[in-house]
């Protein structure tokens, strides 16, 4: 998603959404829009501001974020134009149908996290000492601690290969060796174990890919993303657009391949052939945007 700044007196956080200009352009055409990852309402606000006739359905699986988004939008003169619903974006088909948002003019999914979400005490960051959990949806049974303490070395190795971790073998072995001494239950504890597998300085923190792999598995992110892409395309109106902002190569590859398949089949056209990345200015103003990539497809209109 993006970073955020805390407003004075801690009243409301001011959120810096990624790709603001592109999303404003994306939502210029009046119609029904669905924000699949409301977060702190940064993109939702842009969609509502882009055209005074726009209607918004916002979905999020984080109840705290959804409540905060409601408070933010409530104070921006958007009364009667938006509805916020708790749910996982893989359920977009049923949620959109139940709320009369089919067909949709535009659908947006921002696969990143805000600073506030990362700071939640569920262990998403290796920079904060927290319980090793990572479940964004509390209905999920498997936690990150369950994986590192119960999975076999081979299973952990394959999980790390998924995110192209070149030290997958050393890390999986180190995890299994250390858990024999004591359970691995804290984020900093795991980060230190992973870091011990690297001898030379790394441009990014050594634990980055390990934490990414755990978060993806714990939250079923690949299955959810693939389901969301299929369901979203189905409920788009002819000429409608689906936009996805990803923050890692694995997710971006899934989105890219899905969009290209639709385009190859003549069902859609790529709005951006190679995707769009933030400008240098945006990266400077919002460092969390540096790995973002935006892809958009437009559903083909049937010839009459």
N, C-alpha and C positions, 0 to 999 in steps of 0.2 A: 504494500500500500504506500506508505511514506512515513516520514518523520512527523513530529508534532511539537508545538511549543505550548507551554502552559500559560493560560491567560492570567492576568493579574488577579490577585485575591483568590486564585485557584477556583474561579467560577466555572469556566468552560475551556477545554483545550482547543487551541487553534490548530487544525490539521492541515498539513501540506500534501495534497494529493499528487500522485505521479501523473505525468502526461496531461496536465490540465487543459492545455490548448487543444490537443487532439481529441479529448473527450468532449470538450465544448462543441467542437465541430461535428463530432459523431452524433451528438444529440440535438442538432439544430432543427431537424425535421420534426414537426409536432406529432405526438403520438404517445403510445404506452411504452414505457421503458422499465426494464428490470435490472436492478443492481444486486447481483448475486452475493456480494461480499461488502455489505454496508460499512462495517467497521465504524469509523468515527464520522461517517456521512460526508467525507470530502468529495467524492465523485457524485454522490446522490445530490448534493447541493448544486454542483455544476450542471447536472442534467436538468434540474428544476429551474435553474436560472437561464439556461440556454434558450428556452422557449416557454413563454408563459402558459402555453396550452399543454405542455408535457405533464403526463401523469406518471408516478413512480411507484413501483412495488419493490421494496427493499427486503432482502433476505440475509440472515446471519445466524450462525450456530452458536454465537457467543451472546448470552443474554445480557451481560453487563454492557457490551459494546452496543447492542441494540437499544438498550435503555438510554445510553448516553447519546446515541444518534437521534433518538426521539426528542431529547431535550434541545439538541443543536438545531434540528430542523424546525422545531416548534417556534423558535424565536426568529425565524427568517421569512415570515409572511408567505408560507407555502400551504396554509390551511386548506384542507379538502383535496389536495393534489397528490398526497402520498399515503402509503400504507406500509408499515413495517411488520414483518412476520418472522418468527423464530423457526429455523429449519436448516437442513443441510442442502447445499445447492444441487446435490445429486437428485433432489426431490422437486426440481424446478417445474417439471411437467404437471404434477398434481397441485403444487402450490399456486402456480400461475392460473390453472384452470379454476381452482376453488375461489380465486380472487378476481376472476373475470379479466385476466391480462393475456388472453389468447385470442387472436395472434398479437405478437409484440412487435413494435417498430424497431426496438433496439434492446440488446441484452449485453451487460458488461460484467466481467469477472476479473477482479484484481487479486492475484494469487499470493500477494505479499502480506506482511504484517506491519502494523503500526508500532511505534515505540512502546505504547501503553500495553499492547497485546504481548509483546516480548517480555515486558516487565511483570506480567502476570505470574504468580508463584506456581508455575507448572513445569518449569525446567526447559523452556525453549532456548535459552541463551547459556552459553558456556562461560559468559563473563559475570554471571550472577550466581551465587551459591544457593541453589534451590533443590527441592526434591526432584528426582529424575522421573518425571511423569510424562509430560508432553501431550496429554490428551486434550484436544481442543473441544471435543464433544464428550461429556462425561458419561455418555451411554456406552462408549467404547470400553471393552474389558481389558485389553492388553496395554500395559504402560511401557515406557522405555526401560524402566528398571526390570520389568519382567523379561524383556528381550535380552539385555546384557547379562542377566543372571541365570537364565534358563535355556536360552537357545544354544545349540551346539556351535562349536567353532566353525564348522562348515557353513551353517546357516547364517552366522554373522558375517562370514567372509563373502557369501553371495549377496547379502544385503548391501555391503560396502561396495562391491563391484557395480551394483546398480547405479551408483552415483559416480562411478569411475574414480574411486579412491585408489591411487597407485600403491598405497601401503596397506591394502586390505588384509593381506596375509599377516603382516606383523601386528596390526591393530587387533584383529580377531584373536590372535594367539595371546597377546598381552592382556586383553579383557578376560579371557578364560583363565589365564594364570593368576591374575590379581583377584578374581572373584573367589578363588579357593582360599585366600587368606581372610577376606571379609567381603560381605555383599557390597555391590556397587550401587549406592542409593542416592548420591548427590551429583549435581552437574559438574562442579569443580573437580570432584574426585575422578569422574570419567575423563574430563578434559586433560587432567594431568597424566592419566594412563595413556591416552592417545598421543599426547605431546612427547612422551618418552620414546616413541617410535621414530621420531624425527631428530636427526643429528644436526642438520643445518637450518639456518634461518629460513622461514617461509614467508612469502608475501601476504598470505592470508593465514589466519590462525589454523594450526594443524588439526583442530577438532571440528572445523567447519563442515566438512563433508560427512563426518560420522554423525553429527547432530542432525544434519539434513536428512540422512538416510533413516535415522530413527524416527524423526518427525513424520516423514512420508509413510513409513510402514505403520506406525501407531495410529495415524489418522486416516488410513486407507486412501491416501491422496491420489494415487494413480487411478484406482478404480473409480473414485468419485469424480475425478476430472474427466475421464473418458465417458462416463455416464452423463455428466453435465453437458459435455459438448454435443452428444447425440440428441439429448432431450431439448437443449436450447435451440438447435437448428430446426427441429421439428415444429416448435411453436412460433418461430419467426414468421412474420407475414412476408409475402413476396416483395422483394426490394428492401426487406429489413436487414439489419446488420448485427453481427455478433462480434464483440471485441473482448480480447483476453490479454491481460498484462501478466507476464510470467517473470520470475526472478532467478531461475536456474535453468541450465541446459536441458535437464531431463524433462521438465514440464514444458519448456518451449518446444522441444522436439515433438512431443505428443500433440501439442496444439498445431504446430506447423504441418505435420503429417496429416492430421485430421482435415485441416483447411484445404490442403492440396488435393486430398481425395475428393472432396466435394467439388472443387474447381475442375478436376480432371473429368469428373462425371457430368459436368455441365450444369450442376445444381447451384453453383455459386461462383462468384468472381473474387479474386484477392484484391482488396483495397490497397494493401501494401504488399508487394511481392516478397520483400525480404524482412518485413517487420520494421518498426521504428524504435530507435533508442533515444534516450534523453539527450538534450543539448548539453554542451559543456557548462553553460550557465545554470541549467537545472541541477546538474550533478553537484555544482559548487554550492548552490543554495539548499539542496536537499541531498546529502550524501547517500541516503538509503535508496535513492533512485538509480544509482550508478549501474546496477545489474539488470534493470528493467528492460523488457522488450514488449512492444505492443503489436499485436496482429489483429486484423479485422477482415471479415468476409461479408459479402453482400449476397443475400439469397436471390437467385435468378427469378426474374418475373416471367411467367408463362406468356408466350406470344399469342396474341388474339387474332 
